[in-house]
Every structure is written in structure tokens, then in C-alpha cells.
Amino acid sequence: MLRLIIGNKNYSSWSLRPWLAMTALDIPFEEELVPLDAPDFKDRLRERSPAGKVPVLIDGEAVVWESSAILEHLAERFPDKGIWPAEPAARACARSLATEMHNGFGALRSVAPMNLWRPVEPRAFPDEAMKDVRRIVRRWGEARARFGAGGDFLFGAFSGADAMYAPVATRLRTYAIEIDPVAAAYVEAIHCHPAFVAWKEAALKETGALAEDEVDWPVVKRV
């Protein structure tokens, strides 16, 4: 059985990505949650991964860290599960989008941490963060127009690209960022997916608040 080590479901956007992909695409695994503020967090993670971070996938003797690497490992191990689209052009685009997400959009991520229990409330963001939003929304629109006819996600059916962008979808909703109708429909599709609903339900039951991920700190706003 695969084992996926993750952090707090309310905050850990990188943990959400492989968890969501594996759950949505019916890849069986066991979950181990290590709280991000646990005193022995680094020690516990370094026992399993040289990076000392979540997420970590353990597959027998194979240890895979970093969300994008985990998705590629899963695509190799489970080629019939649809981690990436089957059509070559769509698959190339999906991998490119996923890599762009993994390496970019730091301005948005730095001012809008994933926080699933925060009520939906607008918040002003600097220009650089809004440039990230516009770029993301443009990428979504391009993918939906070219490859999304078969369903509600970027490439029709849910794929690894959607798993990579799911935390962004939560940020756009949490901070009430205005987006176009195509992007808004995509954000809704992510939030309505049963796998994401299950993750969020668990997140809302958590109790540990992290100052660095609470933009209203020392106030902790909860739905």
C-alpha cells in the first residue's frame, strides 16, 4: 500500500495536490498526517525524506518528495488512472501548466496562503499578486477552450493539472478575488469535486492555527 505523508489539511497546499489526485483518480493509499507545528516535525519528516517537508510518498523502497515528482511517479505506476491526459498535445500542455504552477506564482502564494476555514472575505493584494492571478486565469481559459470540452476541468476530465491548481482555486474563493466566468466555473468545479469536499470537511475539523498562514493574525477567522 502506498503511504502519503501530509501536513495540516487546512493549510498545506502542497499536501493537497497529490492527496487530491490519488483520491479523485482512485489510487489506493494510506494517509499519515504530521502537523506542521509539531515540535518534532523536521525530525519525523527527515526519517522519511531528505527534504524534511511534506508531502512525501512512500512506495515500497521508493521515496518521492515534491508534489510534481509524486504526480510523475504515479503516472508511471498507474498509467491507466489518467494522471495526465491521453492525447499527446493535451498531455504536454497539462505537464507544462503543472510545472508552471510548481515553479511560479510566488507573489500570489506569499500574500494569499491557503486557509480553508477562513470565511470568504475580500482582501486587497499588491499588483504583483494580481499579475499572477491574471496569468493563472488566462492559462485556465486557454486550456479550457482548447482541451476542456469533455468535462468541467482544465482538460475535460480531472487530471494532475487540476490537482496542482486546486489550492489556487481555494485562494481565489477565500479572498473573494474577482475572476471571469470561465475561471469562476472552474473554481466551482474544484470545490464541488467529492475528493476536495472530503479534504475540506477534514480540514474544518482541525484546531491548530498557524500565524504565518492567517492573514488576519492575531485574529483567527473561521467559518
MILOVO-997118 format. One line per 3 residues: number of its first residue (from 0); their letters; for each residue x, y, z of C-alpha. Coordinates in Angstrom, 1 decimal. Example, Ala and Ser with C-alpha at 12.3 -4.5 7.8 and 13.67 -1.06 7.14 Angstrom:
<recs>
0> AS> 12.3/-4.5/7.8; 13.7/-1.1/7.1
</recs>
This chain:
<recs>
0> MLR> 0.0/0.0/0.0; 1.3/3.5/-0.9; 1.7/5.8/2.1
3> LII> 1.3/9.6/1.7; 2.7/11.8/4.4; 0.9/15.2/4.5
6> GNK> 0.6/18.3/6.7; -2.4/20.1/8.1; -5.3/19.9/5.6
9> NYS> -6.4/23.5/6.4; -3.1/25.0/5.3; -0.9/22.5/3.4
12> SWS> -1.5/23.3/-0.2; 1.4/21.1/-1.4; -0.1/18.1/0.5
15> LRP> -3.5/18.7/-1.0; -2.1/18.2/-4.5; -1.1/14.5/-4.5
18> WLA> -3.8/13.6/-2.0; -6.4/15.1/-4.3; -5.0/13.4/-7.4
21> MTA> -4.8/10.0/-5.7; -8.3/10.2/-4.2; -10.0/11.6/-7.2
24> LDI> -8.4/9.0/-9.5; -9.0/6.0/-7.2; -5.4/5.3/-6.4
27> PFE> -5.4/3.5/-3.0; -3.1/4.8/-0.3; -2.7/5.2/3.4
30> EEL> -2.5/8.7/4.8; -0.2/9.9/7.6; -0.7/13.4/8.8
33> VPL> 2.2/15.2/10.6; 1.1/18.6/12.0; 3.1/21.4/10.6
36> DAP> 3.7/22.9/14.1; 4.7/19.6/15.7; 7.9/20.1/17.7
39> DFK> 9.4/17.0/16.0; 8.1/17.8/12.5; 11.5/18.1/10.9
42> DRL> 12.8/15.0/12.6; 9.8/12.9/11.7; 10.0/14.0/8.0
45> RER> 13.7/13.6/7.7; 13.3/10.0/8.8; 11.4/9.5/5.5
48> SPA> 12.7/12.2/3.1; 15.9/14.2/2.8; 13.9/17.3/2.1
51> GKV> 12.2/17.3/5.5; 9.0/18.6/4.1; 5.5/17.4/3.2
54> PVL> 4.2/15.8/1.1; 6.2/12.5/0.8; 5.1/9.4/-1.0
57> IDG> 6.5/6.1/0.1; 6.0/3.3/-2.4; 7.9/0.3/-1.2
60> EAV> 11.6/1.1/-1.4; 10.8/4.3/-3.4; 10.6/7.6/-1.6
63> VWE> 9.2/10.5/-3.6; 9.0/14.1/-2.4; 7.8/17.3/-4.1
66> SSA> 4.2/17.3/-5.4; 5.2/17.4/-9.1; 7.6/14.4/-8.7
69> ILE> 4.9/12.4/-6.9; 2.5/13.0/-9.8; 5.0/11.8/-12.3
72> HLA> 5.7/8.7/-10.2; 2.0/8.0/-10.0; 1.7/8.4/-13.8
75> ERF> 4.4/5.8/-14.3; 3.0/3.4/-11.7; -0.7/3.8/-12.7
78> PDK> -0.7/4.6/-16.4; -4.4/3.8/-16.7; -5.6/6.2/-14.0
81> GIW> -5.4/9.4/-16.0; -2.9/11.5/-14.1; -2.2/13.1/-17.4
84> PAE> -4.5/13.4/-20.5; -4.1/10.6/-23.0; -3.9/12.9/-26.1
87> PAA> -0.3/14.0/-26.6; -0.9/17.7/-27.1; -3.2/17.9/-24.1
90> RAC> -0.7/15.9/-22.0; 2.1/18.2/-23.0; 0.1/21.2/-22.1
93> ARS> -1.1/19.7/-18.8; 2.5/18.9/-17.7; 3.6/22.4/-18.7
96> LAT> 0.8/24.0/-16.7; 1.6/21.8/-13.7; 5.3/22.7/-13.8
99> EMH> 4.5/26.4/-14.2; 2.4/26.2/-11.0; 5.1/24.3/-9.2
102> NGF> 7.8/26.9/-10.0; 5.8/30.1/-10.2; 3.2/32.5/-8.9
105> GAL> 5.2/33.2/-5.8; 3.7/36.7/-5.4; 0.2/35.3/-5.0
108> RSV> 1.2/32.5/-2.8; 3.1/34.7/-0.4; 0.2/37.1/0.3
111> APM> -2.7/34.6/0.0; -2.0/31.4/1.9; -4.4/28.5/1.5
114> NLW> -6.7/28.7/4.5; -9.9/26.6/4.1; -11.5/27.6/7.4
117> RPV> -11.3/31.4/6.7; -14.6/32.9/5.7; -14.9/34.3/2.2
120> EPR> -13.9/37.9/2.6; -12.2/40.3/0.0; -8.7/41.4/0.6
123> AFP> -6.6/43.9/-1.3; -3.4/42.4/-2.9; -0.4/44.1/-4.4
126> DEA> 0.0/44.4/-8.2; 2.4/41.6/-8.5; 0.0/39.1/-6.9
129> MKD> -2.8/40.3/-9.2; -0.5/39.8/-12.2; -0.2/36.2/-11.0
132> VRR> -4.0/35.9/-10.8; -4.4/37.3/-14.4; -1.8/34.9/-15.7
135> IVR> -3.4/31.9/-14.0; -6.9/32.8/-15.2; -5.5/33.2/-18.7
138> RWG> -3.9/29.8/-18.6; -7.1/28.2/-17.4; -9.1/29.8/-20.1
141> EAR> -6.7/28.7/-22.8; -6.7/25.1/-21.6; -10.5/25.0/-21.2
144> ARF> -11.0/26.4/-24.7; -8.6/24.1/-26.4; -8.9/20.8/-24.4
147> GAG> -11.8/21.1/-21.9; -14.8/20.2/-24.0; -15.2/16.7/-22.3
150> GDF> -15.9/17.9/-18.8; -15.6/20.7/-16.2; -11.9/20.6/-15.6
153> LFG> -8.9/22.0/-17.5; -8.6/19.1/-19.8; -12.2/17.8/-19.5
156> AFS> -11.7/15.0/-17.1; -9.9/15.6/-13.8; -6.1/15.3/-14.1
159> GAD> -2.9/16.1/-12.3; -3.1/19.6/-13.7; -6.2/20.2/-11.7
162> AMY> -4.6/18.8/-8.6; -1.8/21.3/-9.0; -4.1/24.2/-9.4
165> APV> -6.7/23.2/-6.7; -5.0/25.3/-4.0; -5.1/28.3/-6.2
168> ATR> -8.8/27.8/-6.7; -9.3/27.9/-2.9; -7.3/31.1/-2.7
171> LRT> -9.4/32.9/-5.3; -12.5/31.9/-3.4; -11.3/32.5/0.1
174> YAI> -10.1/36.1/-0.6; -13.0/36.8/-3.0; -10.8/37.7/-5.9
177> EID> -12.8/38.8/-9.0; -12.3/36.5/-12.0; -14.1/35.9/-15.3
180> PVA> -17.0/33.4/-15.7; -14.9/30.6/-17.2; -12.4/30.8/-14.3
183> AAY> -15.3/31.1/-11.8; -16.9/27.9/-13.2; -13.6/26.1/-12.9
186> VEA> -13.2/27.2/-9.3; -16.7/25.9/-8.6; -15.9/22.6/-10.2
189> IHC> -12.8/22.1/-8.0; -14.8/22.9/-4.8; -17.6/20.5/-5.8
192> HPA> -15.4/17.6/-6.6; -16.1/14.8/-4.0; -12.4/14.4/-3.2
195> FVA> -12.0/18.0/-2.5; -15.2/18.1/-0.4; -13.8/15.3/1.7
198> WKE> -10.4/17.1/2.2; -12.2/20.3/3.2; -14.5/18.6/5.6
201> AAL> -11.5/17.1/7.4; -9.7/20.5/7.3; -12.6/22.2/9.1
204> KET> -12.3/19.8/12.0; -8.6/20.7/12.6; -7.8/23.1/15.5
207> GAL> -4.2/24.1/15.3; -3.8/27.7/13.9; -0.5/28.8/12.2
210> AED> 0.3/32.5/12.4; 2.1/32.6/9.1; -0.9/31.3/7.3
213> EVD> -3.5/33.5/9.0; -3.6/36.9/7.2; -5.8/38.4/9.9
216> WPV> -3.4/37.3/12.7; -3.7/37.5/15.7; -7.4/37.1/14.8
219> VKR> -8.2/33.7/13.5; -11.4/33.8/11.4; -13.3/30.6/11.0
222> V> -16.4/29.6/9.1
</recs>
